[in-house]
Amino acid sequence: SYTDFAAVFDPIIQEYHGISADAKHTSDMDVSKIKGTIDPNAPVHSTRIRVGRSFNGFGLSPGITKQQRLDLEKLLKSALESMEGDLKGNYYPLLGMEEKIRQQLVDDHFLFVSGDRNLIAAGMERDWPEGRGIFHNKEKSFLVWVNEEDQTRIISMQKGGDVREVFSRLARGIEAVRVSVNAASGKDFMLHEKYGYI
């Protein structure tokens, strides 16, 4: 779509992001380049860094079919359940979620919900809540939302202002998800030469 409708999309993307027509996306997840962190005496409650990632072979949210969404959830559930170390955790599908778990996720401000009028208008809440869920590690510092707005929303967070630690966990988590999905299916993140991760 980005290529087919470049005449429409390019000017909008360039204006929105303040980039030139010849700009190329770069992604640098090298944790060693993060120098310093937030002053520990600063009144920082928590630090959260998140990214959206989508996989080749599945439609993006407005056009994904019900079957693609279910297949992607199955693939991601398996990948997420293979996480190790501090990334190890549990996957909770929205469909059939126990009330106790749902309430705890709401109380923790982790659970995404339906009802956003923009997502509804874009067709992104079709078949709600099927094919959607949330994964988090034991410490609740690494989360993955499945089929909410993006195919995946990968999140690293913790109390305080240690940006380097949060970024390090995020970078490891992104790579662990990518490697696990790729090993199981041969699929990889959608990556556009010019616009980056889709």
Salt bridges, closest charged atoms under 4 A:
ASP28 OD2 - LYS33 NZ 2.56
GLU81 OE2 - LYS77 NZ 3.12
ASP86 OD2 - ARG172 NH2 2.84
GLU99 OE2 - ARG102 NH2 2.89
ASP108 OD2 - LYS140 NZ 2.54
ASP127 OD2 - ARG69 NH1 3.34
GLU130 OE1 - LYS66 NZ 3.08
GLU148 OE1 - ARG153 NH2 3.74
GLU149 OE1 - ARG153 NH2 3.84
ASP150 OD2 - ARG153 NH2 2.84
GLU165 OE2 - ARG169 NH2 3.54
GLU175 OE2 - ARG178 NH2 2.81
ASP188 OD2 - ARG178 NH1 3.37
GLU193 OE2 - LYS24 NZ 3.51
